[in-house]
Amino acid sequence: MHFSSQARLLCVLGLGGLSSPAALAQANLIAPVRGQITDAGAAAPVPGAVVRWLQASPNAATTTDNAGTFSLVRPARAAAGRLIISALGYRADTLTVGATDNTFLRVPLRRSQELSEVQVEGRALTYSALTPTNSQMISSRDLAKSACCNLAESFETNASVEVSTTDAVSGAKQIQLLGLDGAYSLLTVDNLPALRGLSTPYRLSYLSGTWIESIDIIKGMGSVVNGYESISGQVNVRLKEPEKSERLLFNVYGNDLGKFDLNLNLATPLGKKVSTTLLLHSDHLGRRVDRNQDGFLDLPLATQYNLFNKWKYKSGTGLVTEIGLGALRETRRGGQLGFRATEADAYRQHYGLMSRTDRYTGYAKTSYTWPGRPYQSLGLLLSGTSHDFASTYSFGYLRGTGPVRSVRTYDGQQQTALATLLFQSIIGTTAHTYRAGLSFLRDDYREVYKSGVPYLIETPQEQYQREHRNRLEQVPGAFAEYTYQNARNLTTVTGLRLDYHNLYGWFLTPRLNVKYDIRPTTVLRLAAGRGFRTANPIAENAGMLISSREFVIGGNLQPERAWNAGGSFTQYFTLAGRPATFVADYYHTEFQNQVVADPYTASTQLLIDNLQPGGRSFSRSFQAEVQVEPVKGLQAKAAYKFLDVRTTYDNQLLPKVLVPRHRLFANIGYATAFDKWRFDVTGQWFGPRPLAHVPGTFDHLHGTGAAMEFAYTPRYAVFNVQTTRAFKRFEVYAGAENVTNYRQRTPIIGADAPFGPNFDAAMVWGPVFGRLTYAGLRFKID
């Protein structure tokens, strides 16, 4: 399919595909003609329809994608023109389009022979045919296939992103893309970088599922507009828009562990130009549950209060402004059943964990489009975040006289400010578009990590430097991006940005994305580029704090640098007369420098330092997925993923801990007429994963040069089901996760002696508490 200047700018270059016009993503920025061709009788999309200019070259044409949409670049020096639209089995149609007409056209085609009944065709599939990047979307309908209480649960019906539990005590989760930890994926909210830095351990719980309109997943290198940090890809969360979302949405959820979620979304217009939405969320788990009877809570006691408020202003004369404000407070208490944080010397009497987070966010996005020049605009994006947390852990270590019960703490503050000034326009025609701009990032990190272990030979000054990790980053940058589209089958996006880091000097970030339509239904994409990021070694390995390992962090850590290259092949076809999609992709990420957390070399320590000289660290990812709708109402998708992720530890190239080489995924959903009943089943199979040392043991022959026998996890599968019954204004749903009740036998090693040298809750690879059942209700007023 053919990718227009607008779609290219919106979906690829950073503000992609967003519903937020204040992010310069409003539909009237670029001049090509866009629209959707539908069946006049069934109101369903018409894929494969030909859209061409009258009295223009044969190349000035395109075809509609599976959603019936098209984007057609105007011929050079074109004034008002006439579009010819034709499709097999339909009557051709002709319409006149003005020279500055940039509205989204909706054209119904009548069948050559009218049918006596209305037949609704299949829904559009998730892989875009337009974007030059390998992009897919998780829609609001997909999100409703599972409980989706927060962002961590939003990927349960998606094969590309894997969500894993960091440990068996805190309940923290992280995503993996291309086999790499979530820190290497740029996570954005409404296409502004968010939930980064010290928020990494628990960030997936900071966005309620009911707030999310959709999620865009981009594999490989994206745009330079959003900065230099993306290495494995981008995950963009689109929150509900004030002018488009429901006037009221109320959701209540409860499960058999005793957790309850309450959500309330309110949206209203305040006149013709102003609209607002208020998003509220609260969840609470106050029941102590220990199903595997290891003496530890299966999930921490937790309470969260979270709100977000959006305001949008549209002048009608080219000026659009959006403002958002958010606040969050969360507390967690985990550990042994007998742990009570309020008791005297609580952390030495029983093993316990206590954390508290206060987070405040705000942003303002303003864009102005020149009158009479819908392709030219100027935008200013501003955002700020204050993230403050405190956490306390029980800790046991060995001294000459034996085990010692102690306490370690990890507290942090992060103040972030980001500003981007962005200009976009064309060179001659909309076949040649460009973006250029300036940015400034300020990150102020203040971390205090006290291990509780005395170092008898260090001075008070040395102790202070070891325990306090303060870092102020100030990064001004400039970027430019050029996009070419030949209006037929080729799109290229070339970007370059140059940043100056006050601590690490100059960063040069080149990126390239190419899309070539071999045929209208066959798309080939290639991507390559470079990324940089500064690591936060404690926050990004917080799960390891719940073990007897002591953190040993190298001095003067350098920023991480990596190249990513790969591509995808997409084939659209029909099965039983209905649209289907096959996608295969491969990506290789090669680190020039990485901050490596080494659990192999020392049995009682986690060694964190830059990749050793001459060492390698890489990820190779292959995925093949097919999506079909064999009969009306039945949608199915299946995928296979292969991951080869390795790093050099103490001169030996070893597999990364807990990353499975093989994974299978399948999802089947069925909906009756008018979506009154919906049934969904999801299954995932995981191959063996390598495990690290059990602390205090020497079960690997690491560093000896001998053949090593690693401990591996068993193969296992989990299945989730959900049923939904919809009524006029509300729907009820019920489901079960891990239907077969599969459990990791020993999620906490040394649970009977948590202050001993062998304690480890960080080697979690499977379900901890077995089967989970839940039910909920959604009430909605449009």
Order of alpha helices (4+ residues) and beta strands (2+ residues): alpha-beta-beta-beta-beta-beta-beta-beta-beta-alpha-beta-beta-beta-beta-beta-beta-beta-beta-beta-beta-beta-beta-alpha-beta-beta-beta-beta-alpha-beta-beta-beta-beta-beta-beta-beta-beta-beta-beta-beta-beta-beta-beta-beta-beta-beta
